[in-house]
Amino acid sequence: MIATFLTGAKKAFDPELPGDTDLYGGGLELDSLEAAELSAMLEDEFGTDPFSAGEEMPETVGEVLAFYEAAATA
């Protein structure tokens, strides 16, 4: 899902998206609007998203994936 978003946003990325890849700064270089768009896309697809779950904002691809892994086992 993140790869689909990045392709649509025309962002360069490693297709493997290592878990320690930063969402911002020197990683995927998302700005606040792109983070909001990704949040909305994830919410539409999965019914929830780590950006608005009320916890700490995710900083890496791995943190986004961990959010959904934890939700799947809960």
Phi and psi restraints in degrees (value plus and minus 20) as a CYANA .aco file:
   2 ILE   PHI     -84.5   -44.5
   2 ILE   PSI     -61.2   -21.2
   3 ALA   PHI     -81.9   -41.9
   3 ALA   PSI     -59.1   -19.1
   4 THR   PHI     -82.2   -42.2
   4 THR   PSI     -64.3   -24.3
   5 PHE   PHI     -81.8   -41.8
   5 PHE   PSI     -66.6   -26.6
   6 LEU   PHI     -83.8   -43.8
   6 LEU   PSI     -56.7   -16.7
   7 THR   PHI     -82.9   -42.9
   7 THR   PSI     -65.5   -25.5
   8 GLY   PHI     -85.3   -45.3
   8 GLY   PSI     -52.0   -12.0
   9 ALA   PHI    -105.7   -65.7
   9 ALA   PSI     -19.2    20.8
  10 LYS   PHI      37.4    77.4
  10 LYS   PSI      23.6    63.6
  11 LYS   PHI    -118.8   -78.8
  11 LYS   PSI     117.2   157.2
  12 ALA   PHI     -95.8   -55.8
  12 ALA   PSI     115.5   155.5
  13 PHE   PHI    -177.5  -137.5
  13 PHE   PSI     138.4   178.4
  14 ASP   PHI     -99.1   -59.1
  14 ASP   PSI     103.9   143.9
  15 PRO   PHI     -77.6   -37.6
  15 PRO   PSI     -41.6    -1.6
  16 GLU   PHI     -99.0   -59.0
  16 GLU   PSI     -39.8     0.2
  17 LEU   PHI      19.1    59.1
  17 LEU   PSI      55.2    95.2
  18 PRO   PHI     -75.1   -35.1
  18 PRO   PSI     126.1   166.1
  19 GLY   PHI     -79.1   -39.1
  19 GLY   PSI     -47.0    -7.0
  20 ASP   PHI    -108.4   -68.4
  20 ASP   PSI     -10.9    29.1
  21 THR   PHI     -88.8   -48.8
  21 THR   PSI     102.7   142.7
  22 ASP   PHI     -86.8   -46.8
  22 ASP   PSI     121.4   161.4
  23 LEU   PHI     -94.6   -54.6
  23 LEU   PSI     -49.4    -9.4
  24 TYR   PHI    -136.0   -96.0
  24 TYR   PSI    -190.7  -150.7
  25 GLY   PHI      30.9    70.9
  25 GLY   PSI    -147.3  -107.3
  26 GLY   PHI     -99.4   -59.4
  26 GLY   PSI     -19.1    20.9
  27 GLY   PHI    -110.2   -70.2
  27 GLY   PSI    -127.5   -87.5
  28 LEU   PHI    -101.2   -61.2
  28 LEU   PSI     -31.8     8.2
  29 GLU   PHI      38.7    78.7
  29 GLU   PSI      19.6    59.6
  30 LEU   PHI     -90.4   -50.4
  30 LEU   PSI     120.6   160.6
  31 ASP   PHI    -116.7   -76.7
  31 ASP   PSI    -199.5  -159.5
  32 SER   PHI     -84.6   -44.6
  32 SER   PSI     -56.2   -16.2
  33 LEU   PHI     -86.7   -46.7
  33 LEU   PSI     -63.1   -23.1
  34 GLU   PHI     -85.5   -45.5
  34 GLU   PSI     -57.0   -17.0
  35 ALA   PHI     -83.8   -43.8
  35 ALA   PSI     -60.5   -20.5
  36 ALA   PHI     -85.6   -45.6
  36 ALA   PSI     -59.9   -19.9
  37 GLU   PHI     -85.3   -45.3
  37 GLU   PSI     -61.6   -21.6
  38 LEU   PHI     -83.2   -43.2
  38 LEU   PSI     -62.8   -22.8
  39 SER   PHI     -77.2   -37.2
  39 SER   PSI     -67.2   -27.2
  40 ALA   PHI     -84.4   -44.4
  40 ALA   PSI     -59.5   -19.5
  41 MET   PHI     -84.5   -44.5
  41 MET   PSI     -63.4   -23.4
  42 LEU   PHI     -86.1   -46.1
  42 LEU   PSI     -60.8   -20.8
  43 GLU   PHI     -82.9   -42.9
  43 GLU   PSI     -62.7   -22.7
  44 ASP   PHI     -81.7   -41.7
  44 ASP   PSI     -60.6   -20.6
  45 GLU   PHI     -96.8   -56.8
  45 GLU   PSI     -62.2   -22.2
  46 PHE   PHI    -134.9   -94.9
  46 PHE   PSI     -24.7    15.3
  47 GLY   PHI      63.9   103.9
  47 GLY   PSI     -25.8    14.2
  48 THR   PHI    -178.1  -138.1
  48 THR   PSI     144.7   184.7
  49 ASP   PHI    -171.1  -131.1
  49 ASP   PSI     132.8   172.8
  50 PRO   PHI     -92.1   -52.1
  50 PRO   PSI     -34.6     5.4
  51 PHE   PHI     -97.8   -57.8
  51 PHE   PSI     -48.5    -8.5
  52 SER   PHI    -138.2   -98.2
  52 SER   PSI      -3.2    36.8
  53 ALA   PHI     -98.1   -58.1
  53 ALA   PSI     -23.6    16.4
  54 GLY   PHI      68.0   108.0
  54 GLY   PSI     -19.1    20.9
  55 GLU   PHI    -121.3   -81.3
  55 GLU   PSI    -185.7  -145.7
  56 GLU   PHI     -84.9   -44.9
  56 GLU   PSI     124.5   164.5
  57 MET   PHI     -87.5   -47.5
  57 MET   PSI     116.8   156.8
  58 PRO   PHI     -87.4   -47.4
  58 PRO   PSI     123.9   163.9
  59 GLU   PHI    -132.6   -92.6
  59 GLU   PSI     -38.0     2.0
  60 THR   PHI    -152.3  -112.3
  60 THR   PSI     143.3   183.3
  61 VAL   PHI     -78.6   -38.6
  61 VAL   PSI     -61.4   -21.4
  62 GLY   PHI     -80.0   -40.0
  62 GLY   PSI     -56.7   -16.7
  63 GLU   PHI     -88.4   -48.4
  63 GLU   PSI     -55.5   -15.5
  64 VAL   PHI     -85.3   -45.3
  64 VAL   PSI     -66.6   -26.6
  65 LEU   PHI     -83.8   -43.8
  65 LEU   PSI     -60.2   -20.2
  66 ALA   PHI     -82.6   -42.6
  66 ALA   PSI     -56.1   -16.1
  67 PHE   PHI     -78.0   -38.0
  67 PHE   PSI     -67.6   -27.6
  68 TYR   PHI     -94.2   -54.2
  68 TYR   PSI     -51.5   -11.5
  69 GLU   PHI     -84.8   -44.8
  69 GLU   PSI     -63.1   -23.1
  70 ALA   PHI     -85.3   -45.3
  70 ALA   PSI     -59.5   -19.5
  71 ALA   PHI     -85.8   -45.8
  71 ALA   PSI     -54.2   -14.2
  72 ALA   PHI     -91.1   -51.1
  72 ALA   PSI     -48.6    -8.6
  73 THR   PHI    -113.8   -73.8
  73 THR   PSI     -27.4    12.6
